[in-house]
Amino acid sequence: MKYILQNFKKRAGIVGMMCLLSGLLSSCLKDNKDNNYVDEQVALISVINASPDVQPVNFFLDQNKGNREPISYGRGIDYINAFPGKRVATFSLAGSSSAKVKSDTINLTVNKFYSIYLTNVASTPDIVLFADSLVRPDAGKATIRLVNVSPDAGAVDLAVKSSPTTLASGKAYKTASPFIPVQGNSTYTLEIRKAGTATVLVTLNDVKVNSGSVYTVWLQGLASATDQKKLDAHVQTNAYYY
């Protein structure tokens, strides 16, 4: 069984290259003595800027910068290697490492995957960390989850347009649904709705879902806004099994 980690629909760049085989996670590092590849036990973490009015940011774990290019609103970086244990996660304004937006201590476990979001507005930012269960979908299937990082949208559902059932229900701010199986190799119109209602808050058109892939849909922005800070949603491909 093999799988690879994939990028965002709106790509912000890849940091590092991961070797993933038979469900075991290790980083590909060169041995300084003989240039052979050696394994090092790590966690992996993807990073998303979902703060609607913050300027582009850099991401740090302790003193280690995780991104090559500034991360704009609605963008992110693919999974990067991270040493396990307690780490200080910091988002800083790009161009000034001292202009900290938000910092928090997180705890990472070896061989686990995580996604970290900078959320809320610049005056009251939040950091939200989710564990990512990147389990291989059943044959012919994909899996998809909903993450709600909009601070004022209230609880929301994720559904396929014209479908009587929901994929995820009642997800409040800072919460995520489990990964739910859907038919792979299909194209969907996805709707994020006010929880328990038919009121559509955001529509994602022509979302191509490939068999063997694991996806996240995240809701960001402000329900109270009508400008560039208004509610919006994006799709991340977390992993692809082959």
C-alpha positions in Angstrom: 0.0 0.0 0.0 1.4 3.4 -1.0 0.1 6.9 -0.8 1.3 10.4 -1.4 0.4 13.7 0.0 -1.2 16.2 -2.3 -1.3 19.9 -2.6 -4.1 22.5 -2.2 -6.5 23.3 -5.1 -4.9 26.8 -5.0 -1.3 25.8 -4.5 1.0 27.8 -2.3 4.0 25.7 -2.7 5.4 22.4 -1.4 8.0 22.4 1.5 10.0 19.2 1.7 9.5 15.8 0.1 8.0 12.9 2.0 8.6 9.2 1.5 5.5 7.2 2.6 5.3 3.4 2.2 3.1 0.7 3.6 1.3 3.2 5.9 4.5 4.0 7.8 5.6 7.6 8.0 9.3 8.6 7.9 11.2 11.6 6.5 13.7 11.2 3.7 16.9 12.6 5.2 20.5 12.3 3.9 23.1 10.7 6.2 26.0 13.2 6.4 28.6 10.3 6.3 27.6 8.2 3.3 24.8 10.1 1.6 22.4 7.2 2.2 18.8 7.9 3.1 17.9 7.3 6.7 14.6 7.4 8.5 13.7 9.8 11.2 10.5 9.6 13.2 8.4 12.7 12.7 4.9 14.1 12.6 3.6 15.9 9.5 1.6 19.1 9.6 -0.2 21.2 6.9 -0.7 24.9 7.4 -3.6 27.1 6.3 -4.2 30.8 6.6 -7.9 31.3 7.2 -7.9 34.7 8.8 -9.8 37.0 6.4 -8.1 40.3 7.2 -4.6 39.3 8.1 -1.7 40.1 5.8 0.3 37.2 4.3 2.1 35.3 7.1 5.0 33.0 7.8 4.7 29.9 9.9 7.2 28.8 12.5 7.5 25.7 14.8 9.7 27.0 17.6 12.4 28.9 15.6 12.0 26.9 12.4 10.3 28.5 9.5 7.9 26.1 7.7 7.1 28.0 4.5 9.2 29.3 1.6 6.7 31.8 0.3 4.3 34.0 2.4 1.0 32.3 3.0 -2.0 34.5 1.9 -5.5 34.3 3.1 -7.2 31.1 1.8 -3.9 29.5 0.9 -1.7 26.9 2.7 1.3 24.7 2.5 1.4 20.9 2.1 2.4 18.6 4.9 5.9 19.4 6.3 8.0 17.3 8.6 7.8 18.3 12.3 9.6 16.9 15.3 7.1 15.4 17.8 6.4 16.7 21.3 5.4 20.1 22.5 6.2 22.8 19.9 5.4 26.5 19.8 3.4 27.2 16.6 3.7 30.9 15.5 2.2 32.9 12.7 4.0 36.1 12.0 3.5 38.8 9.4 5.6 38.1 6.3 8.7 40.3 6.1 8.9 40.7 9.9 9.6 37.8 12.2 9.0 40.0 15.2 5.4 41.0 14.0 3.7 38.0 15.6 0.0 37.5 14.7 -0.6 34.5 17.1 1.3 31.9 18.9 0.3 28.7 20.8 1.8 25.5 22.2 0.8 22.4 20.3 1.6 18.7 21.0 2.5 16.5 18.0 2.8 12.7 18.0 5.2 10.6 15.9 3.6 9.1 12.7 0.5 11.4 13.0 -0.8 14.0 10.6 -2.2 17.4 11.5 -3.6 20.5 10.0 -3.2 23.9 11.7 -5.3 26.9 10.8 -4.9 30.6 11.6 -8.5 31.8 12.0 -10.7 34.7 13.1 -9.9 38.3 12.4 -6.5 40.0 12.9 -7.5 41.7 16.1 -8.6 38.5 17.8 -6.8 35.7 16.0 -7.1 32.0 16.9 -5.0 28.9 16.2 -6.9 25.7 15.6 -5.2 22.3 15.3 -6.9 19.2 13.9 -5.6 15.6 13.8 -5.9 14.2 10.3 -6.9 10.5 10.0 -5.6 9.7 6.5 -7.1 6.2 6.2 -7.2 4.7 2.8 -10.7 4.9 1.3 -12.5 1.7 0.3 -12.2 0.7 -3.4 -13.9 3.1 -5.7 -14.4 5.6 -2.9 -13.0 8.9 -1.6 -13.4 10.5 1.8 -14.2 14.1 2.7 -14.6 16.1 5.8 -15.8 19.5 6.8 -13.8 22.0 8.9 -15.5 25.1 10.2 -13.1 28.0 10.8 -15.6 30.9 10.3 -16.0 32.6 13.7 -19.5 33.9 13.1 -21.2 31.5 10.7 -22.6 29.4 13.4 -23.0 25.6 13.0 -23.0 24.4 9.4 -23.7 21.2 7.4 -21.9 19.9 4.2 -24.1 18.4 1.5 -24.2 17.5 -2.1 -26.6 19.8 -4.1 -30.1 18.3 -4.5 -29.2 15.5 -2.1 -31.6 14.7 0.7 -28.7 13.6 3.0 -25.8 15.5 4.5 -22.1 14.5 4.5 -21.4 16.4 7.7 -23.8 18.0 10.2 -23.8 20.7 12.8 -20.1 21.6 12.8 -19.5 24.6 15.0 -16.6 27.0 14.8 -13.2 25.3 15.5 -14.7 21.8 14.8 -14.2 19.2 12.1 -16.3 16.3 11.0 -14.9 12.8 10.5 -13.8 11.8 7.0 -16.9 10.5 5.2 -16.9 8.1 2.2 -18.3 9.3 -1.1 -18.3 7.8 -4.6 -14.9 8.4 -6.2 -14.1 9.5 -9.8 -17.2 11.9 -9.6 -17.8 15.6 -9.9 -20.0 17.2 -7.2 -21.6 20.5 -6.4 -21.0 20.9 -2.7 -23.1 23.2 -0.5 -22.2 24.4 3.0 -25.6 25.1 4.7 -26.7 26.7 7.9 -27.1 23.7 10.2 -30.4 21.9 10.0 -31.7 24.1 7.2 -31.8 24.4 3.4 -30.1 27.8 3.6 -26.9 27.7 1.5 -24.0 29.8 2.7 -21.4 28.8 0.2 -21.4 26.7 -3.0 -18.5 24.8 -4.4 -19.0 24.0 -8.0 -17.4 21.2 -10.1 -15.5 19.6 -7.3 -13.7 16.6 -8.9 -13.3 13.7 -6.4 -10.9 11.0 -7.3 -11.0 7.4 -6.0 -8.4 6.7 -3.3 -8.2 10.4 -2.3 -8.8 12.1 1.1 -10.2 15.7 1.1 -11.0 18.5 3.4 -13.5 21.3 2.7 -13.0 24.2 5.0 -15.3 27.2 5.6 -13.6 30.5 6.3 -14.5 34.2 6.3 -17.3 36.2 8.0 -21.0 35.8 7.6 -21.4 39.4 8.5 -19.1 40.6 5.7 -20.0 41.5 2.1 -16.4 42.3 0.9 -13.4 40.1 0.4 -13.9 38.9 4.0 -17.2 37.3 3.2 -17.8 33.5 3.7 -15.8 31.4 1.3 -14.7 27.7 1.1 -11.8 25.8 -0.3 -10.9 22.2 -0.9 -7.6 20.5 0.2 -6.5 17.2 -1.1 -4.9 15.7 2.0 -3.7 12.4 0.5 -3.9 10.2 -2.6 -3.5 6.4 -2.3 -2.3 4.4 -5.3 
